[in-house]
Amino acid sequence: MLLVQSERNALLSSLSAVVGVVERRHTLPILSNLLLEKKGNQLTLLATDLELQISTQQTVDAGEDFAITIAARKLFDIVRALPDSAKVKLDSKDSQVVVSAGKSRFTLQTLPAADFPRVETGAGLGAAISLPQKTLKRLLQLVQFAMASQDIRYYLNGMLLVLEGKQLRVVATDGHRLSYAETQLENEAETREVIIPRKTVVELSKLLGDVDDPVELRIGANQVTITLPETELVTKVVDGKFPDYQRVIPMNQPRQLKANRQNVMQALQRAAILSNEKFRGVRLVMSENTLGIVCNNNEQEEAADEIEVSYNGEPLDVGFNVTYLLDGLGALNSEEIMLSLADANSSMLLSSEGEVGFKYVVMPMRI
């Protein structure tokens, strides 16, 4: 029985949206599968890992309704390997699905759709807030690199999302650095504060486009739904208390250094070649209108660089993790940056007039 016929690129686009959720190894075999469900001329593809669920829809020719589950990665790899112009057919045969395009045929096993687990949606969700996709995408770009990965402090393995009045804030920290970004909303929103898991942030970043099309968020105590045209994410939130980010962001730092972002980045990249591979330390040596950048390693090798900057404060020699500095600088698009410091033992604030709502705090290290 013919289940569905689709253009290769349309099917690949739908599969790309959901396949990132599927874990390569899972205790439940069915979670390696994708649910394909057709009602009328709407084909829905749904994948979940029980924490995050992504579903996407595409319009296909009307035919018999059906629901099956099929190995997600295998189907994705098959469709991706087909020529751009291919027409893909899925036919059911007993407990198998035959994927064919031209003279290529692939027979895949299925599991019963009735056994496929879904994340229940809708309970206790707040009112929807809407903003352009490119705005939310930019917010995520400005903070997601600072999220922890597999930290035992599980609440750091994600991103804090705060709604307050007409302001949307996002914050991420791994305990050594903290990144903060904010934007103004058109309408007032009820105050909400949740931690979104790392995986959800990564998958959402892939789905958002640099477009003005809207993305809609509804935030509940235990769940967030994010709706884009033809795609919906439903994610559980991380249970835990996020650090007090407002206390971490330093204010009124006496030493202010202004510099060209590209010049600083390139000097750091050059010096980092000879940094200690484990600790990745770099010294920033500040004197009048000069920034020295120095890296050493265990082989007694040294890289030293110097660039012109705008700085009139007291001389200062302070150490940082060079990767952390490059992450923050790389997230920005603006030409000019500002480094604000108090002394060699205090955290540094990286900001930029070109990215008004962005603040990046890095803790110093002894070198």
Stockholm file with secondary structure:
# STOCKHOLM 1.0

chainA/1-367         MLLVQSERNALLSSLSAVVGVVERRHTLPILSNLLLEKKGNQLTLLATDLELQISTQQTVDAGEDFAITIAARKLFDIVRALPDSAKVKLDSKDSQVVVSAGKSRFTLQTLPAADFPRVETGAGLGAAISLPQKTLKRLLQLVQFAMASQDIRYYLNGMLLVLEGKQLRVVATDGHRLSYAETQLENEAETREVIIPRKTVVELSKLLGDVDDPVELRIGANQVTITLPETELVTKVVDGKFPDYQRVIPMNQPRQLKANRQNVMQALQRAAILSNEKFRGVRLVMSENTLGIVCNNNEQEEAADEIEVSYNGEPLDVGFNVTYLLDGLGALNSEEIMLSLADANSSMLLSSEGEVGFKYVVMPMRI
#=GR chainA/1-367 SS CEEEEEEHHHHHHHHHHHHTTSCSSCSSGGGGEEEEEEETTEEEEEEECSSEEEEEEEECCCCCCEEEEEEHHHHHHHHHHSCTTCEEEEEEETTEEEEEETTEEEEEEEECGGGCCCCCCCTTCCCCEEEEHHHHHHHHHHHGGGSCSSCSSGGGSEEEEEEEEEEEEEEEECSSEEEEEEEEEEEEEEEEEEEEEHHHHHHHHHHCCSSSCEEEEEECSSEEEEEETTEEEEEECBCSCCCCHHHHSCCSCSEEEEEEHHHHHHHHHHHHTTSCTTTCEEEEEEETTEEEEEEECTTSCEEEEEEECBCCSCCEEEEEEHHHHHHHHHHCCCSEEEEEESCTTSCEEEECTTSTTCEEEECCCCC
#=GC SS_cons         CEEEEEEHHHHHHHHHHHHTTSCSSCSSGGGGEEEEEEETTEEEEEEECSSEEEEEEEECCCCCCEEEEEEHHHHHHHHHHSCTTCEEEEEEETTEEEEEETTEEEEEEEECGGGCCCCCCCTTCCCCEEEEHHHHHHHHHHHGGGSCSSCSSGGGSEEEEEEEEEEEEEEEECSSEEEEEEEEEEEEEEEEEEEEEHHHHHHHHHHCCSSSCEEEEEECSSEEEEEETTEEEEEECBCSCCCCHHHHSCCSCSEEEEEEHHHHHHHHHHHHTTSCTTTCEEEEEEETTEEEEEEECTTSCEEEEEEECBCCSCCEEEEEEHHHHHHHHHHCCCSEEEEEESCTTSCEEEECTTSTTCEEEECCCCC
//
